[in-house]
Amino acid sequence: MQIENKNRFYEEANQVYTMPADYFSLIKNDPQRLFEVAFKFMQHHFNNEVPRLKALKRYYLAENDIKNKPKSTAINHSTNRIASAFARYITNIRVGYFLGNDIQFKVNSDDAESLSEDLENVVNEFNRRVDEPYIEELLKKDLSIMGRAYDLVYIDKGTNNINLANVDPMTCFVVYDDEIKPQPLMGVRYYQIGILNQDLNTIYEIYTDNMIYRYHTEGGIPGNNSPTSEAILDSNEPIFFGRVPLTEYINNDERTGDWEAELDQIDALDKSISMMADFQDDFDNANIILTGKFANMTKPVYMKDDKGNVIKGKDGQPIVLESPHPDVGPHNHMWYLEPYQMNTGIGQPKQIIQPKAEYLTKQYDSTGWKTYTDFLINEIHKYTNTPNVNDPNFASNASGVAMSYKLWGSDQERKTQEALFEKGLNNRYLACITYWKNLNKIQDEKEPADLVSMLSYTFTPNLPKNDAETASLVQTLNNTGVLSKETLRELIQPITDVTADTEQQRVDEEQKAAMNKNVGYNQGSFGTGNVFKDGQPTIVEDNDEDDKS
């Protein structure tokens, strides 16, 4: 494969946008000047960053660069353009491994229990209403493909309810200040709307920590989200999130996707598979070489007059328009060949040529091709830390230790990605909690940042289950007495699909029911205790649905 000496993407295709905080403070309340600055970033984003994001999205959809392979100039030569879906496979594995089990939210605090309950209730209600698990999966998919993802908290029209949406990275970005730990100054979103390809408008939204500015421009090229400097201000509305409501998540410090570094290997795999397909097609359409004397010949074609009579020449013989020749046209799929006697020269014995038929094809090293293709596949799996389930060593009955080694590389990346995802979640819920405090849904003197620090997120990798091994491990640990009941319940959760908190609540309810039953028995409310209480016959009361027969 030819290796070109150039970068795949422009050097500014993945730039983090920053600007001086002092300058931003001068323009943040001026809609005209704010848009002028935002337009410069939008123009750079559209021209330099969006092409990379589109290319990565193409690979996820299996529209790889092989699709642009030029048609072969050779006559009757095949030009297959077979794109592998490797990128999609890796992303789907990563999303399932990372978020196949929903994130568990907890509130940890040494303060009043009522505060913890209020905060936990409002967060859980919000997550349920906005379908938080699905939003997280969309974010993780964008992270795996493009290396960055965005969500937006906003208020539903006519209500005080916060909603949450995943935003396409090709239509938005965040601009940060120039501090050591950058903080967002503004979020920008621009997108095209219309009725199919008619009545097109481009919408611009600029989010600061206290305002939303909305603009629009009329017209535009279908499918082209290019921003225009001459925008009309439609509205400016205050917000009460205390920060920019557009939150950016990153996949790693370089903001690259899970398989972006292996695009060359994916291209090489596509080319190898396409070349093998070309070989197979060319073999089916190969030229046949026939050696020997043909027994089946076509009839000669004679010149005829208007009445269909054969015209003869001066020598008295019919004038031949087409001499007899071997009948090897596409209509005839069977030929009869005879040995051919060839004169080799004066005084030389005649040579008999035995008839034969063979195809004219290019020899292809199928074994070498398979070795090369398998090498590429293994390299992609290795460098993306994606387990190869087709590997004969990746057995379904492998022990937990063996599986851990197979997933060791994935776990190294997962821990980093969890930390970065938590950072994004903290920013999201910081905006939400600030708004809830303004509505007095959370009544406490703590600052929103302190309340966010009370939240904890538990990520549980979605691994193949080995229930027997897990149950045996939990039983062994329970006998040692070194772990708490809550920890044991968390370990058993993959089998029961019941969270540790829910399981604890069920146990408490069962113990409470059993205690009430014992108290009633001892006080003579029912059972034999009634005999000793007043000497009357026992009346059996059904205090539990389970006691009914």
N, C-alpha and C positions, 0 to 999 in steps of 0.2 A: 504494500500500500504506500502511495506517495505521501510523504510528510511535508506539509507546507511550513515554511519558517515565518509564522505570524500567529498572533493571538486570536483566539476564537471570538472574543468579545472586545469591544472598545475599552480602553484603559479606564474610562470614566463611567463604565456601564453599571457599576455597583457602588456609587459614591454616597456617603452619608452627608446629608445637607446640614450645614451649620451657618450661623451668622452672629454678629455681635449682639449681645443682649441689650446693651445701651442703645444701639441704633433701633432695635425692634421696639423698645419702649417709646420711642419718639413717633412711630408710625402706627402702632397697634390700634389706636382709636381713630385713625384717619382711613376711611374705606378706600379712597382713591390711591393713596400712597401704598397702602397695604397690598392692594391688588397688583400694583406695578412691581413690587418686590416679589410677590407670590408668582406672578407671570414669568419672571426670569427663571425661577425654579421649575415651574411647569414646563417651560420650553426645553430646559435641559433634560428633565425627566422624560418627556415624550421623545426627544431626539436621541438620547444616549442610553437611557435605562430601560425604557419599554421594549426596544428591540431584543435585548437579552431576555427579558421576562417572557416575551412572546415565543422566542426560540425554545426556552425551557418548557413552556406549556405545550408546544408542538411535540416535543419528545415524549411528554407524558401521554399525549394522545396518539403516539406511534406515528406521527408525521415527521419522521426523521429526515436528515439531510439527504439520505439515499433517494428520497422521492424526487430530488432535483437532478439526479444523475442524467446526463445527456444521452440521447438515443445513439446506439452504435451506428457508425457510418458504413460498416460492412453489410453487404447485401445478404438478406435473409438471416441476419444474426440477431438473436434475442437480446432484449434489454430489460431484464427484470429489475424491479425496484422494491425489494422486500425489506420492510422495516420491522425490527424486533420491538416487542412491547416491554423491553427490559426495564425501562424507566418507570412505567406504570406498575410493574410487578414489585419493584423495590419500594416505591412509595406506598402501595397498599399494604405491604408487609410492615413497613415502619409505622404507619398510622394505626394498624391493628395491634401491633406490639406495644405501642406507647399509650393508646387510648381505648383499646378493646375493652378494658375495664374502666368504668367512669371514674373521674377524679372524685375523691372523697373529701368533703369540706368539713373542717372542725373549728371550733372556737376554743382556744386555750387561754384561760385567765385565772389569776388568783384573786380577782376582785369579786364583787357581788355576783351571785349566781343569776340574778334577774338580768343583768347587763349581758352576760353570755347568752342567755336564752333569747333575749330580744334580738341580739345581733345574729345569732344562728338562725332564728326564725325568718328574719327579713331577707337574709342571704339565700336560704333554701327556697323561700317563696319566689324570689327573683329568678333563681336558677331554673325552677320548675316552669315558670311562666314563659321565659325566653327560650326554652329548650336548650339549655346550656351544654349538655353533652354533644349535641349535634354541631353547635357552634365551635366547640373545641376541636372536633374532628375536621371541620373545614379549615380551621387555622393550622392544624398540624399538616394537612395535605398541602396547603400553600407553602408552609415552611419546608416541607420535604422537596417540593418542586422548585420553588423560586428562592428559598433561603430567607424569606421574610413574609410576614402576614400581618393583617390589620383587623381590629374590630372597633366598632363605633357604638358608644352608648348615647342614646337620644331619648327624648320624651315623646310618647304617643300623643298625637293631636287631640286636644280637648280633655286630656287627663293629666294626672301627676305620676303616671306609671313610667318607669324607666324601661326601655327596650334595648336590645342588643342585636347587632348585625355584623356579619363577616363582610369585609370590603375587599374588592379585587385589588391586589397590589399594582396592577397596571393602570389604575385610575386614582391612586392616592399616594401620599408620602407625608412624612413629618419633618419639620425643620427644628433643629436643636440649637441651644445657646453654645457659647464657646468656653464654658467652664470645664474644669477637670472631670467632673461627673455631669455630663450634659443633661439638661432638662428640656422638655419640649416647649417651644415657643408658639408654634402654630401647626395645625394639621390642614392639609389641602386635599380636596377631592374634586376631580373634574371628569365629566362623563357626558355622553351624547344621548339625546332622547329624540323621539319622533314617531311617526306612524310608518313603520317599515323604513323605507328610504326617503320618505317625504316629510315636509314640515320639520326639518331637523333644527335642533337647538343644542348648544353646548352649555351645560350647567356647571358653575363653579361654586364651591363651598369652602370657606376659610374659617377654621375653628381656632379661637384663642382660649385663654383660661376663663374668659368671662363673656365672650360674644360669639355669635355665628353670623357671618356675612355671606349673603347669597347674591350671585351675579349670573348673567346669561349673555350669550351672543347668538344671533340668528343665522341660519344657514349652516353649511358645512358639507364635507365630502362623506358619503355613506361609508361607514366602517372606519372612518378616520377621526380619532379623538383629538386632533391637533388643537391646542389652545390658541386663542386670539387675544391680542392686547386691548382691543376696543370692546370692553365688556360693559354691560349696563347693570348698575346696582339695583337689586330687587327688594332686598330687606336686610335689616340687621336686628338681631334679637339677642337679649341677654340670656346667659345660661348660668347655672348654679352648681356646676361640678367642681369648681375650684382648680381645675386643670384642663388641659386639652383633652377632649373626650375621644379623640382618635388615638388608639394605642397601637404601637408597633411591637411586634414579636420578632425575634431573630433566631435562626436555626443554629448559628454558631457565630463566633466573633467576626468571621469573614463574610457573613450573610450569604453563604452559598448553599445550594440544595444538596440533598443526600447523595445524588449520583452525578452532579455537575462535573466533578473532576474526572469522571470516567466516560465522558462523551466521546473521546477519541476511540476508546475501546468499543463502545457501542457502534460507532460508525464502521470500525473494522469488522465487527461481527456482521453488520448489515451487508457490507460489501462481500464478505466471504460467502454468506448464504445466497446472495443474489447471483454471484458468479457460479455457484453450483447449480442453481436453477437455470441459468443461461446454458450451462453445459448439457443439462438434461434435455432442454428444449432443442438445442442444436443437434443433439444425438438423434432425436426423433425426426428432425428434418434433414438429416445428413444425406449427402450425395452417395449414390450406389455405383460401384465400378463393376461392370460385367465383362468378363474375359472369355473369348471363344467365338464360335460361329453360331449365329442365331438361326434357329429352325423356324421360328415364326416371324415372317417378314410381311410388311405391308404390300398391298397391290400397287402397281404403277398407275400413275394418273396420266391419261392421254388427252391431247388436244381434240376438241370436238367442235362440229359446226352447230348452226342454230337448230338443226333437227336432231342433234345428239349423236351424229355419226362421227366415228373416229377419223381424224384427218391424217393422211399419210404424207410423208416427205418425198423428195425426189428419188430416194433410194427404195421407195416402195414400202418403207417401214413406218409404223405409227409414230407420230411425233410425241415424245415423252415429256410431260411437264414436271413430273416428280418421279424419280426413280425409286424402286423398292428399297426399303431400309428396315432395320430391326424395329419391331412393333413394341416400343418401350414407353409409350405415353402413359399419362396418369390413369387412363381408362383400363389399362391392362396391368394386373397385379401378378401375372405369372408369365415367366419366360422359359423357353426351351433352348438350351445351349448344346452345341456339339463340339467335339475336339476340332481344332483348327490346324491345318497343315500350312506351315509358314516356310517360304523359301529363304534360305540364309545366304545364298550366293552361288555363283557358278562353281560347280565341282564340289559343293558342300552338301552334306546330307540334309534332307528336309527335317525340320523340327516340328514336333507335334505339341501344340499348346492345349493343355487340358482346360476345360471350361471351369470357371469359378465366379462367384459373386461376393463382394465385400463392400462395407460402408467406408467412406472416407471421413474419419473422425479424428479429433485431437485427443491424445491420450491424457487422462486426468488422474492424478494421484489421490484417489478417494481416501486412502488411509491417512496420508499426510494432511488432507483437508479436515478430516475428523479430528485429528490431533490438534491442529491449529484452532479449530472452532472450540473444542473443549478447553483449550488453554485460555482463550479469550473469555469464555463463560466463567471459568474459575477465577480469572483475574478480576473480573467485574464483581463477583461475589466477595472476593477477598478484600478489595480496596473500598468497597462500600459497607463492609461489615454486615452483609446480609447472608444469613444461613442458606446454604444450597440444599433444599429438601430432596433433590434428586441424587445427592451424594450417597453412595452405597454405605458410607460410614455414618450417615445421619439416620439411624434406625429408629423406628417408632417405639421400640422396647428399650431404648438406651436409658441408663440410670440418670438420676437427677444431676449427679456430678458430671457425667459425660455431656449432658445437655448444657450445663453451665459453661463448660469449656467451649462448646460450639457457639454460645451466645456471649462469650467473654468480650469480644470486640464490640458488639452491639451495646453491651451494658456500659462500657466506658463512655461511649457517645451519649447514651441515654441519661446518665447522671448530669452531664453538662447541659443537655437539652432540657432536662427537668428544671434545673436552676434558672435557665433563661426564660422558660415558660412561666415559672412562678413569678419572676420579675414582671412580666407582662400582666399576669393575673392581679398582682398587687396594685399596679397602675389602674387597671380596670375598676377594681373594687374601691380604690381610693376615691375615684370620681363618684361612684355610686354612694358610698357612705357619706361623703360630703353633702350630696343632695338629700339623702335620707335625714341627716341631722337638720338640714334647713326645713324639712317638713315635720320635724319632731317625731319621726318614726323611731329614732334612737335618741333617747333622752339621757345624755351623760355629758360630763364636763370634759371628757377626754378629747384630744384632738383627733381628726380623722386618720392621720398617719399612725397614731397609737392604737386606734381600733383595728386598722388593717394589720398591724403586727400581731394581733390576737388570732388572725386567721391562719390556719395551716392546711396544706393540700397534700393528700396522699395519692401517689401514683403507683398503681399496681400493674406490672407488666402482664400482658395477656399471653401466657405460655401454654403449651399443650399440657393438659391435665394428666396427672398420675395419681388418682384418688387413693389407691391402695398404699402407695408409698407415703403420701401426705398423712393419711390416717394413722399409719404405723408410727410415723415420726411424732405426731401430736400425742399419741398414747404413751410413747416412750418419755417424752418431755414432761407429760403430766405426772408420770410415776416418780420423776426425779424431784418434783416440787420446787424447782428453781425458777419457774416462770409463773407469771400471774395468769389468772383466768382470762383476763381481757386479751393478753398476748396469744394465748392458746386459741381463743375464739377468732382472732385475726388470722392465725395460721390455718384454721379449718374453713375459713370463708370461701376459698376457691371450690370447696366441695359442696357446701350448703347454699352458696350464693346469698347468704344472709350476713349483713354487716355485724361487727362486734357489738355495736350499740344496740341494734335491734335484738340480737340474741340475748344481751344482758337484760333488756326490757322484758323479753319473754320469760326469762328465768325468774326475774323479780315478781312478775305477775303470778307465775305458778307457785312460788314460795308464799306469796301473800295469800293466795286462795287456800293453800294447804294450812297456813297458820290460822286463818279465820275458821276453817273447819274444825281444827283441834280445839280452838277456844270455845266454839259452840258446843262441842262434845263435852269438854270438861265442866262447862257451866250448866250442863243438863238441858241444853236447848233441844237436843234430839239424841237418838240412840239409847243405849242402856243407861246413860246418865239420867234420863228422865225417870227411870224407875226409882232410883235412889233419891231423887229430888222430892217427889210428892206421892210416890207409890202408885201412880196411875200407869196404865199400859203404855208401852212405848209407841210413839208415833214417828214413823220414818218420814223425814222431809227431804225433798229433792232440792239441795242447795247448789248443785252443779249439773250442768247439762250432760257431763260425761258420766254421771251416776245413773242417768235414766236408762232403763232397759226396754 
